[in-house]
């Protein structure tokens, strides 16, 4: 099963390069390239203490510590010009969010985005 990969190490939801959320929102309603998209679900990790739940084994509803791309109803996509966007749901087989040192959602991007 495909998974949601994430290189945004500054996000509280990042667990071993996978997203630990049950669902995410990809923004960029006027995007024509990946740099014009963003992960609207990004939350900056302010301190090591915020990660304790994830390190101690907390996982999402899927039970794997990641959002499974097969559960596409959980990946809302506002980037309507993306070839994988089907009625604001992502239909990509694999999703990758990037922005390793982001301090806010505008520093992230959906690397899977491909313009129609």
Rosetta blueprint (number, residue, H / E / L):
1 X L
2 X L
3 X E
4 X E
5 X E
6 X E
7 X L
8 X L
9 X L
10 X L
11 X E
12 X L
13 X L
14 X E
15 X E
16 X L
17 X L
18 X E
19 X E
20 X L
21 X L
22 X L
23 X L
24 X E
25 X E
26 X E
27 X E
28 X L
29 X L
30 X L
31 X L
32 X L
33 X L
34 X H
35 X H
36 X H
37 X L
38 X E
39 X E
40 X L
41 X L
42 X L
43 X L
44 X E
45 X L
46 X L
47 X L
48 X H
49 X H
50 X H
51 X H
52 X H
53 X H
54 X H
55 X H
56 X L
57 X L
58 X L
59 X L
60 X L
61 X L
62 X L
63 X L
64 X L
65 X L
66 X L
67 X L
68 X E
69 X L
70 X L
71 X L
72 X H
73 X H
74 X H
75 X E
76 X E
77 X E
78 X L
79 X L
80 X L
81 X L
82 X E
83 X L
84 X L
85 X E
86 X E
87 X L
88 X L
89 X E
90 X E
91 X L
92 X L
93 X L
94 X L
95 X E
96 X E
97 X E
98 X E
99 X L
100 X L
101 X L
102 X L
103 X L
104 X L
105 X H
106 X H
107 X H
108 X L
109 X E
110 X E
111 X L
112 X L
113 X L
114 X L
115 X E
116 X L
